Amino acid sequence: MSTQPAASTTTRAPEHAPDGAPAPEPASDAAPVTTPEAEPVPEPEAASAQAAGTEPLDEALDEVLAEAAPQPAAEDDRPVHVTIVLPCYNEQDHVLDEVERITKAMDASGMAYELLAVDDCSTDQTLARLREAAPRFPSMKVVAFRHNSGSGTVRRIGTQQARGQIVVWTDADMTYPNERIPELVAMLDQDPSIDQVVGARTSEEGTHKLLRVPAKWFIRKVAERLTNTKIPDLNSGLRAFRREVSLPYLRLLPPGFSCVTTITIAFLSNQHHVAYVPIEYAKRAGTSKFHFVKDAYRYILQVLRMVMYFNPLKVLMPLALWLIVIGLAKGVFDMVWHFGYFASNTILIFVTGLIIGSMALLADLIVRSRGDG
């Protein structure tokens, strides 16, 4: 009979106690009161044991709740200012030297960074060596592709996955002075008006040098003409840019080498300031993946495609105006030489100019109404 009042005093408010009687103290061996959110509903046996004040059950529940509690943030969740995207394809003999050179320079700079070493389905031991060395480089994250996709795809996906505000593109073939990456990043940090910094090579050390130099000069001059900008190096593989600015243009990147040309023209065509820093260009380590005829053809097409995408009048209207002028001049000649007669080719040239001019105006209208630039 004495246990019933004790139970009621633990559940009722103190004001319901008899007048003048002190409020009863809670029993020290009573089972802890928990809410449904703190622990699951106990089973019949567990409930009886808990009512009896069984301590092993409380300890077991504490262990379960401790395991279910949120864990501290992992090291990868720390703020990152710079993300370096490093495409790797059959670079087993020197990839670790490149990683060490990059990490050494970045560690000395004091910048918070991450290095995304992306293996593009190499056929040698590149991936194995990267994974083996990963514990030595805490800031490096190794990403493996299941099939070869090209350096452009690697750079696009790496930029999309980047956690840093600034993204750096470079190569793993020991050609670019990657120890100067902090210098490029510092330029972006110091001058908010600059959206991209490109390492402009002062020499050409690639394969097919006799053919590449004039071909690249011609493509660069075409790009300068179409963008109205001086471009010291159109397709340098070493560059740093603001990730937020680049996001609208990542879907335009082709899978191959011309992705660097694309990102340059995309920035220039949309009035994003691009700065250039002279750099030395070393001889490539390993075997080159560049194919002169195929890649040069892609470069030219990519330049025209990008300018057409952002400013189609630059490509189409000059051709249209020339054809119209030639058609009119030939029409005057026909009228003088053969009075009252127009040659069929005169009409064809003139009409072709009108058609191309109409296409240029229509393309420009589409570009201006697109709203993604």
Buried (B, 14 or more C-beta within 10 A) or exposed (E): EEEEEEEEBEEEEEEEEEEEEEEBEEEEEEBEEEEEEEBEEBEEEBEEBBEEBBEEBBEEBEEEEEEEEEEEEEEEEEEBBBBBBBBBBBBBBBBBEBBEBBBEBBBEBEBBBBBBBBBBBBEBBBBEBBEEBBEEBEBBBBBBBEEBBBBBBBBBBBBEBBBBBBBBBBBBBBBBBBEBBBBBBBBBBEEEEBBBBBBBBEEEEBEBEEEBEEBBEEBBEBBBEBBEBEBBBBBBBBBBBBBEBBEEBBEBBBBBBBBBBBBBBBBBBBEBEBBBBEBEBBEBBBEEBBBBEEBBEBBBEBBBBBBBBBBBBBBBBEBBBEBBEBBBEBBEEBEEEEEEEBBEEBBEBBEBBBEBBEBBBEBBEEBEEEEEB
